[in-house]
C-alpha cells in the first residue's frame, strides 16, 4: 500500500469486532424469548400444545385420561373446568368446557397460557379451538363459559417417549393482559 493511505490498526480491528459482537449479543437477547416461544409451538417442547387446523381422520382403541388443571396468576378470577377429567380415545375429537368468573368490581383483560404434562405429549395434544388463543375482556362480576376442542394425535404411538402414556394433564393459567407501555 502507498505511504499515507490509512489502514486500521490491529487494535482497531479487534475493537470493531468486539463492538459488532456486542450488537449481535444484544439482538440475540431480545430475540430469544419470541424465538423460544416459536420453537416450543412448532415442536411441542416443554409441554406446549399444538394448534391443529383439522380433526384427525384416524381413531385408535387406546384411551387416555386427560386431566384439567386451572390456575390464576395475579387476577381476581374463579376459574374451573366443568369436569376434572375426560377419558378420550387417541385421535377422537373431544370437547371440554371451562368457567371463568371475574370476582372483582372492575373490568379485566386477561389471557390463558397453557402446557401439557408429561412434556412428551406436548407435540401430540392438538387443539382445534381454544379460548387461550385470544385475550378476553370480562366485565365486573361477569361469568363466561369457554369450550376447548382437541384430540390426541395418533402419531404419538410412534414416539417411544409418548406411546406408553395413560394420563395427560392440560394446565391453564389465566393472567392479566397489561396495556401497551405498562
N, C-alpha and C positions, 0 to 999 in steps of 0.2 A: 504494500500500500504506500502511496506517496506520503511524504512527510507533510504534516499539517492536517491530515484527514483525521477526523475524530473517530475513536473506537471506544467501545465500552470496556472498562477495566474488568478484570476477573471479579472483583468485589461488587461492582455494579451489576454484573450479570447474576451473581448469587442473590443480591438484594432484590432484583426484579423477579427471579424465580420464587423467592420466599413470599413476596407480595402477591404473586399470581396464585401460589399455593394457598395463601391466607384467604383470598377471594373465593377460590374453589371450595375450601372447607366451610366458609360461612354459607355459601349457596347450598352445599350438601346438608348442613344442619337445618336450614329452613325447609328443604325438600324432603327430609327424612320421614316426617310424620305422614304427609299425604302419600308418599311412595310406599311406606309400610302398610298403610290402610289399603291401598290398591293391591299390594301383594297379598294381604290376608283375604281380600274379597275374591281375588282370582283363584287362589289356591285352597281356600278353606283353612289356612294355617291359623293356629291359636283359637280354634273353635268358631271361626267366622263362617256363618251360614252363607249359602249361595242364593242368588235371585234367579229363579227359573222363568222362562218365557212360555213354557207349555208343560202340561202334565205328562207323566211317564206313560208309555204305552205297554210297559211290562210290569206285571204284578206277581210277586213271589209268595210262596206259602209262609215264609219266615215272618214272624210277628215280633215287633219291638215295642217296648213300653216307652212312651215319650212323656217325660215329666215336665211340668211347667213351674218355673220359679219366677216370682215377681218382686221387684225392689224399687225403691225410690231413693234419689240422691238429691238432697237439698231442695225438695219440692213438697208442698203440702198436698199430697195425693193419697188416696186409698186406691191401691192397685192390686187386682187379684184375678186369677183365671177362673172361668166358670166351673171348671173341673180340674183337679190337681194333676191328672194324667190321662193319656189315651193309649190304648193298645192298637197299633196300626200295622197293617201288612206292608212290607217293603214294596215300594212302587205305587201303592194305592194313595190317592189324594185324600187328605183329611182336612177338617176344619176345626179350629179351636176358637173360643171367644174369651175376651178379656174385658173386665170392667174397670174403668178409671173414674174416680170422683175427685174433683177439686175441693178440698176441705177448707180452703181459705176464703176470705171475703174480697179477694182481688182476682182479676183475670190472670191466667198464667199461660205462657207459651212454653211448650215442652216437647221433648222428643225421646223416644225409647232407643236405647242401644241394646245389643243382644250378643250372646255367644252360646256355643254348644259344648257340652261335655259328654263323653270324652272327646278330646280335641280331634282325634282321628275321624270323627263323624262330621266335622265342620264342612268338609267338602261334599258331603252326601246329604245334608239337610237342605232341601230345596224349597224355597219359599216362592209361591206363586202370587200371593197377596199378603201384605203386612202393613200394619199401622206404623211400624218402625221406619219405613222408607221416607216418611214425611213428618215435618213438625206439626204439632197440633196446638190449637188455642182452646182453652177451657174458660168459660165464664165462671164467676164466683159461684161456688156450690154446684156447678154443672157436673152431671154424670154422663159418661158415654160408654157404649159397648163397641168393641172392635173385633172383627174377625181376623183370623190369620189362616191362610190356606197353604198347605205344604204337602210334601211327600218325601220319603226317604229313598234316595236314588239306588236302584238295584245294582249299580256298578260297585257298590260297597262290598259286595260278595267277592269281588276280585282283589280287594285290598286286605293284605294279611293283618293290618292293624285294626280294621273296621269290621271284618266279616264275622267275628265272634261276639259282637256287641248285642246285648239283650236289653239294655236300658240306655236312654239318651235323656239328658236334661237340657231343655231350652230355657235360658235365663235372660230375662229382660230387666233393664233398669231405666226408669224414667228420670230425666234430669231437665232442669230449666234451660231454655234457649236464651242466651244473652243477646241483647241488642247489639248491633254493629257499633264498634267503638268502645264497648264496655269490657 
